Amino acid sequence: MERVKQFKTYGEQVELLRQRGMRVNDPQHAETLLARLNYYRLSGYWYPMRRFSQDDGTARDEFVEGASFDLVVALYEFDEQLRHSVFIELDRVELAIRTKLGHELGRLDPLIYLDPQRLSARARQRNKDGRSVHEVWMRKYLSSLKASKEDFVAHHKSKYGGTLPIWAAVEIMDWGMLSYLYGMSPNIVRKQVSEPCGLTGPQLESWLKSLNILRNYAAHHARMFNRVYDIKPKLNNDVRLAPVAEGMNRLFGQLSLIQYLHRQLGLSPADRLPKLFHTYPHNPIVPFSRTGAPDNWREVSLWRV
């Protein structure tokens, strides 16, 4: 067994793809793209073009007929636009939740987030090393506060000693911190934030976890379109979600959460993602159904534009 794979130049990488049956119309351009995008980043897009063993289903070092580097690039570029669009759409969702959560917590006490006794019992639960959920969260919050260069943070440091009211504090929290803060919030606050979304507190919390993963994929340039998503959010009984309920482990189901929240909260016309889906590079090898979308996805109410 080799200790590590042998180094290959970009030209050798192109030749390897050709030997395995991939059509490369412009080898020089393919080398340029491999130098810019990385062989293993693109491999996620040509993986479904490989032949698979009928015995055990393992991928073989051979491509199916019709596999081409041009198609690989088209799928990558579609996914690149998808990441950009998801990031934009989730930014609006995050801002809405951030604002509502800060407002409702502030209604109870501007500094409620600093006192685990004022939050739910979950804030006081302890992990294996003996620290409470709130302690772990506070460490991240204080680190974020220390690193912040925002003018309003400097203002509060000079005038109030650096203690931010919750409606200001939420502005320096990332999505993960917001999700945990929501989970630690008193039930009345969780309800006030989740009700406009048409969800219960536990349902919204599960959605925030799912959407956080989507956001991380979008932010870190990870492949999105042909992936299985492990976290399945808890759905409500809204008829608009019924057509996607069985496919929440695929991209289409996960993105339907964004479509739902944009329409439920009036964040946008919710047409950015549907319009992007119309640009998918249709082909018989990696069909659009790999996203988990049904054949009639254009007629699904959340996706109709």
Secondary structure by P-SEA (a helix, b strand, c coil): cccbbbbbcaaaaaaaaaaaccccccaaaaaaaaaccccccccccccccbbbbcccccccccccccccaaaaaaaaaaaaaaaaaaaaaaaaaaaaaaaaaaaaaaaaccccccccccccccccccccccccaaaaaaaaaaaaaaacccaaaaaaaacccccccaaaaaaaccaaaaaaaaaaccaaaaaaaaccccccaaaaaaaaaaaaaaaaaaaaccccccccccccccccccccccccccccccaaaaaaaaaaaaaaaccccccaaaaaaaacccccccccccccccccccccccccc
